[in-house]
């Protein structure tokens, strides 16, 4: 199966910047929480007999993707799946900068 995922995310970054030398800086990203939403679809084409179709339906029904709503359709020529839901994350890091 292959597909496409699109999303949008926004957040806030808290950090500090330190001058280490004449032209060298340290940028410390302490905490950057973010939240957004995503949606996408997957599809695949394959000729399947009745048992293969049922096995795929069982696998898709057993998926446990937290907070994500999805629908799927399985038939003799393949399968499609549409999904959407929120996502969240945290960012942190350290960067070294050189001033020109």
Biopython code that builds the backbone (N, CA, C, O; Angstrom):
import numpy as np
from Bio.PDB.StructureBuilder import StructureBuilder

atoms = [
    (1, "UNK", "N", (0.844, -1.174, 0.000)),
    (1, "UNK", "CA", (0.000, 0.000, 0.000)),
    (1, "UNK", "C", (0.887, 1.233, 0.000)),
    (1, "UNK", "O", (1.972, 1.237, 0.582)),
    (2, "UNK", "N", (0.418, 2.260, -0.650)),
    (2, "UNK", "CA", (1.122, 3.538, -0.647)),
    (2, "UNK", "C", (0.078, 4.629, -0.477)),
    (2, "UNK", "O", (-1.118, 4.386, -0.641)),
    (3, "UNK", "N", (0.528, 5.824, -0.149)),
    (3, "UNK", "CA", (-0.440, 6.884, 0.063)),
    (3, "UNK", "C", (0.189, 8.225, 0.327)),
    (3, "UNK", "O", (1.356, 8.468, 0.018)),
    (4, "UNK", "N", (-0.621, 9.093, 0.911)),
    (4, "UNK", "CA", (-0.219, 10.461, 1.142)),
    (4, "UNK", "C", (-0.695, 10.885, 2.530)),
    (4, "UNK", "O", (-1.798, 10.535, 2.948)),
    (5, "UNK", "N", (0.138, 11.635, 3.235)),
    (5, "UNK", "CA", (-0.187, 12.170, 4.544)),
    (5, "UNK", "C", (0.064, 13.670, 4.512)),
    (5, "UNK", "O", (1.128, 14.115, 4.080)),
    (6, "UNK", "N", (-0.907, 14.450, 4.967)),
    (6, "UNK", "CA", (-0.718, 15.892, 5.091)),
    (6, "UNK", "C", (-1.028, 16.293, 6.526)),
    (6, "UNK", "O", (-1.849, 15.669, 7.198)),
    (7, "UNK", "N", (-0.366, 17.330, 6.976)),
    (7, "UNK", "CA", (-0.592, 17.775, 8.338)),
    (7, "UNK", "C", (-0.182, 19.217, 8.525)),
    (7, "UNK", "O", (0.544, 19.790, 7.711)),
    (8, "UNK", "N", (-0.656, 19.786, 9.602)),
    (8, "UNK", "CA", (-0.275, 21.137, 9.991)),
    (8, "UNK", "C", (-0.053, 21.122, 11.494)),
    (8, "UNK", "O", (-0.825, 20.525, 12.245)),
    (9, "UNK", "N", (1.002, 21.781, 11.915)),
    (9, "UNK", "CA", (1.371, 21.777, 13.321)),
    (9, "UNK", "C", (1.817, 23.170, 13.734)),
    (9, "UNK", "O", (2.461, 23.880, 12.962)),
    (10, "UNK", "N", (1.474, 23.554, 14.946)),
    (10, "UNK", "CA", (1.931, 24.816, 15.515)),
    (10, "UNK", "C", (2.441, 24.571, 16.920)),
    (10, "UNK", "O", (2.066, 23.591, 17.564)),
    (11, "UNK", "N", (3.290, 25.455, 17.391)),
    (11, "UNK", "CA", (3.832, 25.252, 18.726)),
    (11, "UNK", "C", (4.541, 26.484, 19.243)),
    (11, "UNK", "O", (4.506, 27.554, 18.636)),
    (12, "UNK", "N", (5.170, 26.306, 20.356)),
    (12, "UNK", "CA", (5.885, 27.369, 21.043)),
    (12, "UNK", "C", (7.233, 26.816, 21.480)),
    (12, "UNK", "O", (7.309, 25.700, 21.994)),
    (13, "UNK", "N", (8.301, 27.592, 21.278)),
    (13, "UNK", "CA", (9.638, 27.150, 21.657)),
    (13, "UNK", "C", (10.163, 28.041, 22.769)),
    (13, "UNK", "O", (10.118, 29.267, 22.667)),
    (14, "UNK", "N", (10.660, 27.424, 23.830)),
    (14, "UNK", "CA", (11.298, 28.140, 24.926)),
    (14, "UNK", "C", (12.768, 27.767, 24.909)),
    (14, "UNK", "O", (13.106, 26.585, 24.845)),
    (15, "UNK", "N", (13.643, 28.756, 24.965)),
    (15, "UNK", "CA", (15.061, 28.458, 24.905)),
    (15, "UNK", "C", (15.911, 29.622, 25.351)),
    (15, "UNK", "O", (15.410, 30.621, 25.867)),
    (16, "UNK", "N", (17.200, 29.477, 25.145)),
    (16, "UNK", "CA", (18.162, 30.513, 25.530)),
    (16, "UNK", "C", (19.300, 30.516, 24.521)),
    (16, "UNK", "O", (19.583, 29.509, 23.872)),
    (17, "UNK", "N", (19.944, 31.669, 24.406)),
    (17, "UNK", "CA", (21.077, 31.806, 23.505)),
    (17, "UNK", "C", (22.246, 32.389, 24.290)),
    (17, "UNK", "O", (22.077, 33.331, 25.065)),
    (18, "UNK", "N", (23.425, 31.824, 24.084)),
    (18, "UNK", "CA", (24.614, 32.250, 24.817)),
    (18, "UNK", "C", (25.726, 32.588, 23.832)),
    (18, "UNK", "O", (25.928, 31.880, 22.845)),
    (19, "UNK", "N", (26.438, 33.663, 24.101)),
    (19, "UNK", "CA", (27.603, 34.047, 23.294)),
    (19, "UNK", "C", (28.815, 33.340, 23.877)),
    (19, "UNK", "O", (29.187, 33.577, 25.026)),
    (20, "UNK", "N", (29.433, 32.470, 23.080)),
    (20, "UNK", "CA", (30.577, 31.685, 23.549)),
    (20, "UNK", "C", (31.911, 32.325, 23.191)),
    (20, "UNK", "O", (32.917, 32.073, 23.854)),
    (21, "UNK", "N", (31.926, 33.117, 22.187)),
    (21, "UNK", "CA", (33.148, 33.755, 21.719)),
    (21, "UNK", "C", (32.787, 34.973, 20.899)),
    (21, "UNK", "O", (31.638, 35.415, 20.903)),
    (22, "UNK", "N", (33.771, 35.521, 20.191)),
    (22, "UNK", "CA", (33.553, 36.719, 19.386)),
    (22, "UNK", "C", (32.476, 36.499, 18.327)),
    (22, "UNK", "O", (31.653, 37.384, 18.093)),
    (23, "UNK", "N", (32.469, 35.326, 17.683)),
    (23, "UNK", "CA", (31.500, 35.036, 16.623)),
    (23, "UNK", "C", (30.767, 33.711, 16.812)),
    (23, "UNK", "O", (30.035, 33.299, 15.912)),
    (24, "UNK", "N", (30.930, 33.046, 17.912)),
    (24, "UNK", "CA", (30.334, 31.728, 18.148)),
    (24, "UNK", "C", (29.219, 31.841, 19.188)),
    (24, "UNK", "O", (29.391, 32.458, 20.239)),
    (25, "UNK", "N", (28.077, 31.235, 18.873)),
    (25, "UNK", "CA", (26.911, 31.268, 19.764)),
    (25, "UNK", "C", (26.394, 29.854, 20.005)),
    (25, "UNK", "O", (26.540, 28.967, 19.164)),
    (26, "UNK", "N", (25.795, 29.670, 21.156)),
    (26, "UNK", "CA", (25.122, 28.426, 21.500)),
    (26, "UNK", "C", (23.637, 28.735, 21.619)),
    (26, "UNK", "O", (23.241, 29.622, 22.374)),
    (27, "UNK", "N", (22.826, 28.010, 20.881)),
    (27, "UNK", "CA", (21.381, 28.179, 20.915)),
    (27, "UNK", "C", (20.796, 26.914, 21.532)),
    (27, "UNK", "O", (20.898, 25.832, 20.953)),
    (28, "UNK", "N", (20.180, 27.047, 22.710)),
    (28, "UNK", "CA", (19.643, 25.902, 23.448)),
    (28, "UNK", "C", (18.129, 25.941, 23.397)),
    (28, "UNK", "O", (17.504, 26.837, 23.964)),
    (29, "UNK", "N", (17.545, 24.974, 22.720)),
    (29, "UNK", "CA", (16.090, 24.843, 22.669)),
    (29, "UNK", "C", (15.689, 23.988, 23.860)),
    (29, "UNK", "O", (15.831, 22.766, 23.814)),
    (30, "UNK", "N", (15.196, 24.599, 24.916)),
    (30, "UNK", "CA", (14.896, 23.887, 26.155)),
    (30, "UNK", "C", (13.662, 23.013, 25.985)),
    (30, "UNK", "O", (13.705, 21.817, 26.273)),
    (31, "UNK", "N", (12.572, 23.594, 25.524)),
    (31, "UNK", "CA", (11.327, 22.839, 25.380)),
    (31, "UNK", "C", (10.477, 23.462, 24.291)),
    (31, "UNK", "O", (10.286, 24.678, 24.270)),
    (32, "UNK", "N", (9.969, 22.647, 23.394)),
    (32, "UNK", "CA", (9.120, 23.135, 22.318)),
    (32, "UNK", "C", (7.926, 22.233, 22.080)),
    (32, "UNK", "O", (7.955, 21.400, 21.175)),
    (33, "UNK", "N", (6.866, 22.384, 22.884)),
    (33, "UNK", "CA", (5.677, 21.563, 22.640)),
    (33, "UNK", "C", (4.952, 22.001, 21.366)),
    (33, "UNK", "O", (4.941, 23.185, 21.031)),
    (34, "UNK", "N", (4.348, 21.042, 20.658)),
    (34, "UNK", "CA", (3.587, 21.367, 19.452)),
    (34, "UNK", "C", (2.364, 20.471, 19.352)),
    (34, "UNK", "O", (2.316, 19.384, 19.926)),
    (35, "UNK", "N", (1.385, 20.950, 18.616)),
    (35, "UNK", "CA", (0.133, 20.223, 18.429)),
    (35, "UNK", "C", (-0.372, 20.496, 17.023)),
    (35, "UNK", "O", (-0.211, 21.600, 16.505)),
    (36, "UNK", "N", (-0.973, 19.505, 16.414)),
    (36, "UNK", "CA", (-1.493, 19.692, 15.070)),
    (36, "UNK", "C", (-2.473, 18.610, 14.683)),
    (36, "UNK", "O", (-2.901, 17.808, 15.513)),
    (37, "UNK", "N", (-2.821, 18.599, 13.412)),
    (37, "UNK", "CA", (-3.741, 17.586, 12.904)),
    (37, "UNK", "C", (-3.198, 17.036, 11.594)),
    (37, "UNK", "O", (-2.394, 17.671, 10.911)),
    (38, "UNK", "N", (-3.654, 15.855, 11.273)),
    (38, "UNK", "CA", (-3.204, 15.204, 10.042)),
    (38, "UNK", "C", (-4.373, 14.488, 9.390)),
    (38, "UNK", "O", (-5.372, 14.160, 10.031)),
    (39, "UNK", "N", (-4.215, 14.258, 8.097)),
    (39, "UNK", "CA", (-5.171, 13.428, 7.367)),
    (39, "UNK", "C", (-4.437, 12.801, 6.201)),
    (39, "UNK", "O", (-3.432, 13.327, 5.722)),
    (40, "UNK", "N", (-4.948, 11.682, 5.756)),
    (40, "UNK", "CA", (-4.284, 11.006, 4.660)),
    (40, "UNK", "C", (-5.076, 9.824, 4.150)),
    (40, "UNK", "O", (-6.170, 9.521, 4.626)),
    (41, "UNK", "N", (-4.496, 9.176, 3.178)),
    (41, "UNK", "CA", (-5.126, 7.992, 2.594)),
    (41, "UNK", "C", (-4.053, 7.035, 2.103)),
    (41, "UNK", "O", (-2.963, 7.442, 1.702)),
    (42, "UNK", "N", (-4.388, 5.770, 2.145)),
    (42, "UNK", "CA", (-3.537, 4.705, 1.629)),
    (42, "UNK", "C", (-4.352, 3.890, 0.645)),
    (42, "UNK", "O", (-5.563, 3.740, 0.805)),
    (43, "UNK", "N", (-3.699, 3.373, -0.357)),
    (43, "UNK", "CA", (-4.396, 2.488, -1.290)),
    (43, "UNK", "C", (-3.405, 1.480, -1.854)),
    (43, "UNK", "O", (-2.208, 1.743, -1.963)),
    (44, "UNK", "N", (-3.932, 0.348, -2.201)),
    (44, "UNK", "CA", (-3.118, -0.689, -2.802)),
    (44, "UNK", "C", (-3.972, -1.542, -3.717)),
    (44, "UNK", "O", (-5.151, -1.775, -3.452)),
    (45, "UNK", "N", (-3.373, -1.998, -4.782)),
    (45, "UNK", "CA", (-4.112, -2.831, -5.726)),
    (45, "UNK", "C", (-3.456, -4.201, -5.800)),
    (45, "UNK", "O", (-2.255, -4.332, -6.035)),
    (46, "UNK", "N", (-4.282, -5.215, -5.591)),
    (46, "UNK", "CA", (-3.829, -6.602, -5.691)),
    (46, "UNK", "C", (-5.060, -7.466, -5.816)),
    (46, "UNK", "O", (-6.030, -7.275, -5.083)),
    (47, "UNK", "N", (-5.038, -8.407, -6.725)),
    (47, "UNK", "CA", (-6.149, -9.348, -6.835)),
    (47, "UNK", "C", (-6.102, -10.290, -5.637)),
    (47, "UNK", "O", (-5.088, -10.938, -5.380)),
    (48, "UNK", "N", (-7.231, -10.356, -4.898)),
    (48, "UNK", "CA", (-7.281, -11.174, -3.687)),
    (48, "UNK", "C", (-8.503, -12.087, -3.722)),
    (48, "UNK", "O", (-9.573, -11.706, -4.196)),
    (49, "UNK", "N", (-8.314, -13.309, -3.205)),
    (49, "UNK", "CA", (-9.460, -14.200, -3.064)),
    (49, "UNK", "C", (-10.208, -13.832, -1.776)),
    (49, "UNK", "O", (-9.787, -12.935, -1.046)),
    (50, "UNK", "N", (-11.296, -14.513, -1.507)),
    (50, "UNK", "CA", (-12.159, -14.179, -0.360)),
    (50, "UNK", "C", (-11.420, -14.301, 0.969)),
    (50, "UNK", "O", (-11.617, -13.473, 1.858)),
    (51, "UNK", "N", (-10.573, -15.322, 1.119)),
    (51, "UNK", "CA", (-9.833, -15.505, 2.377)),
    (51, "UNK", "C", (-8.817, -14.383, 2.594)),
    (51, "UNK", "O", (-8.685, -13.879, 3.709)),
    (52, "UNK", "N", (-8.104, -13.990, 1.546)),
    (52, "UNK", "CA", (-7.139, -12.884, 1.658)),
    (52, "UNK", "C", (-7.851, -11.580, 2.016)),
    (52, "UNK", "O", (-7.348, -10.795, 2.819)),
    (53, "UNK", "N", (-9.011, -11.353, 1.422)),
    (53, "UNK", "CA", (-9.783, -10.146, 1.746)),
    (53, "UNK", "C", (-10.181, -10.136, 3.223)),
    (53, "UNK", "O", (-10.060, -9.111, 3.895)),
    (54, "UNK", "N", (-10.653, -11.271, 3.725)),
    (54, "UNK", "CA", (-11.061, -11.337, 5.126)),
    (54, "UNK", "C", (-9.873, -11.167, 6.065)),
    (54, "UNK", "O", (-9.988, -10.503, 7.096)),
    (55, "UNK", "N", (-8.733, -11.762, 5.719)),
    (55, "UNK", "CA", (-7.524, -11.609, 6.539)),
    (55, "UNK", "C", (-7.106, -10.143, 6.619)),
    (55, "UNK", "O", (-6.735, -9.659, 7.688)),
    (56, "UNK", "N", (-7.166, -9.437, 5.492)),
    (56, "UNK", "CA", (-6.812, -8.018, 5.477)),
    (56, "UNK", "C", (-7.819, -7.201, 6.280)),
    (56, "UNK", "O", (-7.425, -6.294, 7.012)),
    (57, "UNK", "N", (-9.095, -7.500, 6.161)),
    (57, "UNK", "CA", (-10.115, -6.810, 6.968)),
    (57, "UNK", "C", (-9.845, -7.004, 8.464)),
    (57, "UNK", "O", (-9.944, -6.063, 9.251)),
    (58, "UNK", "N", (-9.504, -8.233, 8.840)),
    (58, "UNK", "CA", (-9.209, -8.522, 10.252)),
    (58, "UNK", "C", (-7.996, -7.730, 10.731)),
    (58, "UNK", "O", (-8.002, -7.192, 11.839)),
    (59, "UNK", "N", (-6.960, -7.656, 9.904)),
    (59, "UNK", "CA", (-5.760, -6.886, 10.270)),
    (59, "UNK", "C", (-6.082, -5.400, 10.424)),
    (59, "UNK", "O", (-5.653, -4.766, 11.388)),
    (60, "UNK", "N", (-6.829, -4.854, 9.482)),
    (60, "UNK", "CA", (-7.168, -3.430, 9.556)),
    (60, "UNK", "C", (-8.091, -3.138, 10.734)),
    (60, "UNK", "O", (-7.979, -2.081, 11.355)),
    (61, "UNK", "N", (-8.992, -4.050, 11.048)),
    (61, "UNK", "CA", (-9.898, -3.858, 12.186)),
    (61, "UNK", "C", (-9.143, -3.906, 13.511)),
    (61, "UNK", "O", (-9.577, -3.294, 14.486)),
    (62, "UNK", "N", (-8.033, -4.616, 13.562)),
    (62, "UNK", "CA", (-7.281, -4.741, 14.811)),
    (62, "UNK", "C", (-6.285, -3.601, 15.024)),
    (62, "UNK", "O", (-5.634, -3.547, 16.068)),
    (63, "UNK", "N", (-6.154, -2.692, 14.061)),
    (63, "UNK", "CA", (-5.243, -1.557, 14.237)),
    (63, "UNK", "C", (-5.694, -0.698, 15.409)),
    (63, "UNK", "O", (-6.877, -0.386, 15.541)),
    (64, "UNK", "N", (-4.752, -0.321, 16.254)),
    (64, "UNK", "CA", (-5.038, 0.552, 17.383)),
    (64, "UNK", "C", (-4.169, 1.795, 17.247)),
    (64, "UNK", "O", (-3.040, 1.829, 17.736)),
    (65, "UNK", "N", (-4.695, 2.804, 16.587)),
    (65, "UNK", "CA", (-3.986, 4.063, 16.393)),
    (65, "UNK", "C", (-4.666, 5.087, 17.292)),
    (65, "UNK", "O", (-5.773, 5.528, 16.985)),
    (66, "UNK", "N", (-4.027, 5.479, 18.400)),
    (66, "UNK", "CA", (-4.684, 6.365, 19.369)),
    (66, "UNK", "C", (-5.165, 7.677, 18.744)),
    (66, "UNK", "O", (-4.445, 8.306, 17.968)),
    (67, "UNK", "N", (-6.378, 8.078, 19.091)),
    (67, "UNK", "CA", (-6.993, 9.354, 18.704)),
    (67, "UNK", "C", (-7.197, 9.530, 17.203)),
    (67, "UNK", "O", (-7.542, 10.625, 16.757)),
    (68, "UNK", "N", (-6.993, 8.488, 16.425)),
    (68, "UNK", "CA", (-7.123, 8.594, 14.973)),
    (68, "UNK", "C", (-8.374, 7.863, 14.507)),
    (68, "UNK", "O", (-8.615, 6.715, 14.880)),
    (69, "UNK", "N", (-9.162, 8.546, 13.688)),
    (69, "UNK", "CA", (-10.346, 7.933, 13.092)),
    (69, "UNK", "C", (-9.970, 7.453, 11.697)),
    (69, "UNK", "O", (-9.372, 8.196, 10.919)),
    (70, "UNK", "N", (-10.319, 6.223, 11.386)),
    (70, "UNK", "CA", (-10.014, 5.726, 10.044)),
    (70, "UNK", "C", (-11.131, 4.842, 9.537)),
    (70, "UNK", "O", (-11.849, 4.201, 10.305)),
    (71, "UNK", "N", (-11.257, 4.826, 8.227)),
    (71, "UNK", "CA", (-12.202, 3.954, 7.539)),
    (71, "UNK", "C", (-11.423, 3.189, 6.475)),
    (71, "UNK", "O", (-10.415, 3.672, 5.959)),
    (72, "UNK", "N", (-11.894, 2.012, 6.160)),
    (72, "UNK", "CA", (-11.217, 1.215, 5.141)),
    (72, "UNK", "C", (-12.238, 0.454, 4.313)),
    (72, "UNK", "O", (-13.367, 0.214, 4.743)),
    (73, "UNK", "N", (-11.812, 0.085, 3.123)),
    (73, "UNK", "CA", (-12.638, -0.697, 2.213)),
    (73, "UNK", "C", (-11.736, -1.740, 1.554)),
    (73, "UNK", "O", (-10.709, -1.399, 0.968)),
    (74, "UNK", "N", (-12.120, -2.985, 1.652)),
    (74, "UNK", "CA", (-11.359, -4.085, 1.050)),
    (74, "UNK", "C", (-12.262, -4.792, 0.058)),
    (74, "UNK", "O", (-13.401, -5.128, 0.382)),
    (75, "UNK", "N", (-11.758, -5.022, -1.163)),
    (75, "UNK", "CA", (-12.519, -5.778, -2.156)),
    (75, "UNK", "C", (-11.571, -6.676, -2.936)),
    (75, "UNK", "O", (-10.396, -6.788, -2.588)),
    (76, "UNK", "N", (-12.062, -7.304, -3.969)),
    (76, "UNK", "CA", (-11.262, -8.297, -4.692)),
    (76, "UNK", "C", (-10.095, -7.690, -5.472)),
    (76, "UNK", "O", (-9.192, -8.415, -5.892)),
    (77, "UNK", "N", (-10.103, -6.366, -5.671)),
    (77, "UNK", "CA", (-9.016, -5.749, -6.442)),
    (77, "UNK", "C", (-8.052, -4.938, -5.587)),
    (77, "UNK", "O", (-7.113, -4.355, -6.128)),
    (78, "UNK", "N", (-8.251, -4.879, -4.266)),
    (78, "UNK", "CA", (-7.326, -4.147, -3.418)),
    (78, "UNK", "C", (-8.012, -3.557, -2.202)),
    (78, "UNK", "O", (-9.076, -4.012, -1.781)),
    (79, "UNK", "N", (-7.376, -2.530, -1.644)),
    (79, "UNK", "CA", (-7.901, -1.909, -0.426)),
    (79, "UNK", "C", (-7.570, -0.424, -0.406)),
    (79, "UNK", "O", (-6.591, 0.022, -1.004)),
    (80, "UNK", "N", (-8.409, 0.328, 0.294)),
    (80, "UNK", "CA", (-8.167, 1.745, 0.538)),
    (80, "UNK", "C", (-8.413, 2.019, 2.020)),
    (80, "UNK", "O", (-9.205, 1.339, 2.672)),
    (81, "UNK", "N", (-7.719, 3.028, 2.530)),
    (81, "UNK", "CA", (-7.875, 3.423, 3.926)),
    (81, "UNK", "C", (-7.730, 4.937, 4.006)),
    (81, "UNK", "O", (-6.769, 5.499, 3.481)),
    (82, "UNK", "N", (-8.689, 5.601, 4.667)),
    (82, "UNK", "CA", (-8.642, 7.040, 4.907)),
    (82, "UNK", "C", (-8.565, 7.254, 6.407)),
    (82, "UNK", "O", (-9.219, 6.548, 7.174)),
    (83, "UNK", "N", (-7.768, 8.228, 6.827)),
    (83, "UNK", "CA", (-7.618, 8.474, 8.258)),
    (83, "UNK", "C", (-7.401, 9.957, 8.524)),
    (83, "UNK", "O", (-6.941, 10.703, 7.659)),
    (84, "UNK", "N", (-7.747, 10.372, 9.760)),
    (84, "UNK", "CA", (-7.463, 11.732, 10.206)),
    (84, "UNK", "C", (-7.446, 11.736, 11.723)),
    (84, "UNK", "O", (-8.100, 10.921, 12.375)),
    (85, "UNK", "N", (-6.680, 12.676, 12.271)),
    (85, "UNK", "CA", (-6.593, 12.767, 13.711)),
    (85, "UNK", "C", (-5.531, 13.763, 14.148)),
    (85, "UNK", "O", (-4.786, 14.290, 13.323)),
    (86, "UNK", "N", (-5.466, 14.017, 15.444)),
    (86, "UNK", "CA", (-4.488, 14.961, 15.974)),
    (86, "UNK", "C", (-3.132, 14.293, 16.203)),
    (86, "UNK", "O", (-3.016, 13.067, 16.219)),
    (87, "UNK", "N", (-2.118, 15.130, 16.379)),
    (87, "UNK", "CA", (-0.837, 14.641, 16.838)),
    (87, "UNK", "C", (-0.168, 15.710, 17.661)),
    (87, "UNK", "O", (-0.492, 16.891, 17.542)),
    (88, "UNK", "N", (0.760, 15.303, 18.492)),
    (88, "UNK", "CA", (1.464, 16.227, 19.369)),
    (88, "UNK", "C", (2.913, 15.780, 19.477)),
    (88, "UNK", "O", (3.246, 14.630, 19.190)),
    (89, "UNK", "N", (3.760, 16.698, 19.891)),
    (89, "UNK", "CA", (5.163, 16.352, 20.031)),
    (89, "UNK", "C", (5.910, 17.359, 20.880)),
    (89, "UNK", "O", (5.366, 18.387, 21.284)),
    (90, "UNK", "N", (7.167, 17.044, 21.142)),
    (90, "UNK", "CA", (8.070, 17.921, 21.872)),
    (90, "UNK", "C", (9.366, 18.027, 21.095)),
    (90, "UNK", "O", (9.833, 17.053, 20.505)),
    (91, "UNK", "N", (9.938, 19.213, 21.098)),
    (91, "UNK", "CA", (11.233, 19.423, 20.463)),
    (91, "UNK", "C", (12.198, 19.975, 21.496)),
    (91, "UNK", "O", (11.800, 20.711, 22.399)),
    (92, "UNK", "N", (13.445, 19.622, 21.363)),
    (92, "UNK", "CA", (14.517, 20.214, 22.148)),
    (92, "UNK", "C", (15.800, 20.025, 21.362)),
    (92, "UNK", "O", (15.865, 19.185, 20.464)),
    (93, "UNK", "N", (16.807, 20.790, 21.692)),
    (93, "UNK", "CA", (18.055, 20.634, 20.964)),
    (93, "UNK", "C", (19.079, 21.683, 21.309)),
    (93, "UNK", "O", (18.812, 22.627, 22.052)),
    (94, "UNK", "N", (20.256, 21.497, 20.754)),
    (94, "UNK", "CA", (21.364, 22.428, 20.917)),
    (94, "UNK", "C", (21.933, 22.709, 19.537)),
    (94, "UNK", "O", (22.161, 21.788, 18.752)),
    (95, "UNK", "N", (22.163, 23.986, 19.242)),
    (95, "UNK", "CA", (22.763, 24.391, 17.965)),
    (95, "UNK", "C", (23.959, 25.291, 18.235)),
    (95, "UNK", "O", (23.970, 26.070, 19.188)),
    (96, "UNK", "N", (24.950, 25.168, 17.388)),
    (96, "UNK", "CA", (26.096, 26.060, 17.427)),
    (96, "UNK", "C", (25.992, 26.972, 16.224)),
    (96, "UNK", "O", (25.794, 26.511, 15.099)),
    (97, "UNK", "N", (26.126, 28.285, 16.465)),
    (97, "UNK", "CA", (26.024, 29.258, 15.389)),
    (97, "UNK", "C", (27.303, 30.039, 15.200)),
    (97, "UNK", "O", (28.042, 30.283, 16.154)),
    (98, "UNK", "N", (27.563, 30.430, 13.966)),
    (98, "UNK", "CA", (28.720, 31.249, 13.630)),
    (98, "UNK", "C", (28.233, 32.528, 12.995)),
    (98, "UNK", "O", (27.522, 32.488, 11.990)),
    (99, "UNK", "N", (28.597, 33.654, 13.556)),
    (99, "UNK", "CA", (28.169, 34.963, 13.060)),
    (99, "UNK", "C", (29.126, 35.454, 11.987)),
    (99, "UNK", "O", (30.341, 35.467, 12.188)),
    (100, "UNK", "N", (28.576, 35.860, 10.843)),
    (100, "UNK", "CA", (29.398, 36.361, 9.728)),
    (100, "UNK", "C", (29.680, 37.832, 9.892)),
    (100, "UNK", "O", (30.355, 38.428, 9.054)),
]
sb = StructureBuilder()
sb.init_structure("model")
sb.init_model(0)
sb.init_chain("A")
sb.init_seg("    ")
for serial, (resi, resn, name, xyz) in enumerate(atoms, 1):
    if name == "N":
        sb.init_residue(resn, " ", resi, " ")
    sb.init_atom(name, np.array(xyz, "f"), 0.0, 1.0, " ", f" {name:<3s}", serial, name[0])
structure = sb.get_structure()
